[in-house]
Amino acid sequence: MIARFAGAALALVAALAVPASAPAHATGLNPAVEQQLGEAYAATAQYSYTPFAAADGYRARVCLARAEGGMGFHYFNESHFGSLDPTRPGGLLYEDAGHGERRLIGVEWVVPVKGKNMKRPRLFGHDFQGPMPGHYPGMPTHYDLHVWLYKQNPNGLFAQWNPRVTCPASAASGMSGMKDAKGTTSMKGMQGNSGH
């Protein structure tokens, strides 16, 4: 009985899984993409509670921002790198919610580059950005796709940078040695025109 109720509840959540901030983004998307976004939302909503993200293998890595906006704190699960499954993103995006808490704002799919003739990955009807260098030691050169499921982005649901997202100055100290593809160091994350 409980299993049947849980299954029905999950089906209802998946059917109604368009987040409150999505209507401005969702207009005009085809039904297949809407379905995939609902699946992504249903699979990742639990990560609003960061201990659940940690329990599922996501690790806090960097906070990225630049003049045109930010991406926030990145939590990556490297075992999901290469996934094009809407329910298995390689990254979760958070912002500072105050009092040491983080608020889930988006999700990210990461596909490592496999050879110079690799075809650009595509998900939700959108091409991934990149290729770009890794954002922390050991992260491979990759393509990625951001989806702002939990925080509206005036630049669009799939835009790379969100002008409503910033990184606190205190987050910069852990990234002081990070460089972008042009070798530029930024105290608020990577800068440059090549990806993050």
C-alpha positions in Angstrom: 0.0 0.0 0.0 2.8 2.4 1.0 4.8 1.5 -2.1 1.8 2.1 -4.4 1.1 5.5 -2.7 4.8 6.5 -3.0 4.8 5.5 -6.7 1.6 7.6 -7.3 3.1 10.5 -5.4 6.3 10.4 -7.5 4.3 10.2 -10.7 2.3 13.3 -9.6 5.5 15.2 -8.7 7.0 14.3 -12.1 3.8 15.5 -13.8 3.7 18.7 -11.9 7.5 19.2 -11.8 7.7 22.5 -13.5 9.3 24.8 -10.8 7.6 28.1 -9.8 10.3 30.1 -11.6 10.0 28.1 -14.8 6.9 29.6 -16.5 8.9 32.5 -17.9 11.3 29.9 -19.3 9.0 27.2 -20.3 6.9 29.1 -22.8 7.4 27.7 -26.3 9.4 24.5 -25.3 8.3 21.4 -27.0 6.5 18.7 -24.9 9.4 16.3 -25.0 11.7 18.9 -23.5 9.1 19.8 -20.9 8.9 16.1 -20.0 12.7 15.9 -19.6 12.8 19.0 -17.5 10.1 17.6 -15.3 12.2 14.4 -14.9 15.3 16.5 -14.0 13.3 18.5 -11.5 11.8 15.4 -9.8 15.2 13.8 -9.6 17.1 16.8 -8.2 14.6 18.6 -5.9 15.8 16.5 -3.0 19.1 18.2 -3.3 17.6 21.4 -1.9 18.9 19.8 1.3 22.7 19.7 0.8 23.3 16.7 3.0 21.3 14.7 0.5 23.6 15.9 -2.3 26.6 14.9 -0.2 25.2 11.5 0.5 24.7 10.9 -3.2 28.3 11.8 -4.0 28.2 15.5 -4.8 31.2 17.5 -3.5 31.5 21.2 -3.2 34.2 22.5 -5.5 34.1 26.2 -6.6 31.9 29.3 -6.7 32.0 30.9 -10.2 31.0 34.5 -11.0 32.0 37.3 -13.4 30.8 40.6 -14.6 27.8 39.3 -16.5 26.6 37.1 -13.7 27.4 34.0 -11.8 26.8 30.2 -11.6 27.2 29.9 -7.9 28.7 27.2 -5.8 29.3 24.0 -7.9 28.9 20.6 -6.3 30.1 17.9 -8.7 29.5 14.1 -8.7 32.3 12.9 -11.0 30.6 9.5 -11.5 27.8 11.4 -13.4 30.3 13.0 -15.8 29.4 12.0 -19.3 25.7 11.5 -18.5 23.0 12.7 -20.9 20.3 11.4 -18.6 18.0 14.2 -17.4 17.9 12.5 -14.0 21.7 12.3 -13.5 23.4 15.7 -13.7 27.1 15.9 -13.0 26.7 19.2 -11.1 24.4 21.0 -8.8 24.4 24.8 -8.5 23.8 26.6 -5.2 23.8 30.2 -3.9 24.5 31.5 -0.4 21.3 31.4 1.6 22.8 33.0 4.7 23.7 31.4 8.1 25.9 28.9 6.4 23.1 27.4 4.3 23.0 26.9 0.5 20.0 27.2 -1.8 19.7 25.0 -4.9 19.4 27.2 -8.0 20.3 25.0 -11.0 21.8 21.8 -12.4 24.6 21.1 -14.8 25.5 18.3 -17.1 29.2 17.7 -17.7 30.6 15.7 -20.6 34.4 15.2 -20.7 36.0 15.7 -24.1 36.9 12.3 -25.7 39.2 13.2 -28.7 39.5 16.2 -30.9 36.7 15.1 -33.3 34.1 14.6 -30.6 30.6 15.7 -31.5 29.2 18.5 -29.3 26.7 16.9 -26.8 23.1 17.9 -26.8 20.3 17.6 -24.2 16.9 19.3 -23.8 17.1 20.4 -27.4 20.2 22.5 -26.7 23.9 22.2 -27.5 26.3 22.1 -24.7 28.8 25.0 -24.2 32.6 24.4 -24.6 34.9 22.7 -24.7 36.5 24.3 -21.7 39.2 23.5 -19.1 38.3 21.9 -15.8 37.4 24.2 -12.9 39.5 22.4 -10.2 42.5 20.1 -10.3 41.7 16.8 -11.9 38.5 18.0 -13.6 38.8 17.1 -17.3 38.4 19.4 -20.3 34.7 19.2 -21.0 31.4 20.5 -22.4 28.6 21.5 -20.1 25.0 22.6 -20.1 23.4 24.6 -17.3 19.7 24.5 -16.5 18.3 27.1 -14.1 15.5 24.9 -12.7 15.3 26.6 -9.3 16.1 30.2 -9.9 14.9 32.3 -12.8 17.5 33.5 -15.2 16.5 36.6 -17.2 19.0 35.4 -19.9 17.1 32.1 -20.3 16.6 28.7 -18.8 19.8 27.4 -20.5 22.0 30.4 -20.3 25.5 29.8 -18.9 25.6 32.9 -16.6 22.8 34.2 -14.4 23.0 38.0 -13.6 21.0 37.3 -10.4 23.7 35.0 -9.0 26.9 36.1 -7.2 29.6 34.5 -5.2 30.4 36.0 -1.7 33.8 37.5 -1.3 34.7 34.8 1.2 34.3 32.2 -1.5 37.1 33.7 -3.4 39.9 32.8 -1.0 39.6 29.1 -1.9 40.0 29.9 -5.6 42.8 32.3 -5.6 45.0 30.1 -7.8 42.3 29.2 -10.3 42.8 30.4 -13.9 40.7 30.4 -17.0 41.6 29.3 -20.5 43.3 32.7 -21.1 45.3 32.3 -17.8 43.4 35.1 -16.1 42.9 34.8 -12.3 39.7 36.1 -10.8 38.9 36.4 -7.1 35.3 35.6 -7.9 35.8 32.6 -10.2 37.0 32.0 -13.6 36.8 34.7 -16.3 37.2 34.8 -20.0 35.1 33.9 -23.0 35.8 30.2 -23.1 33.2 28.6 -21.0 33.2 29.2 -17.3 
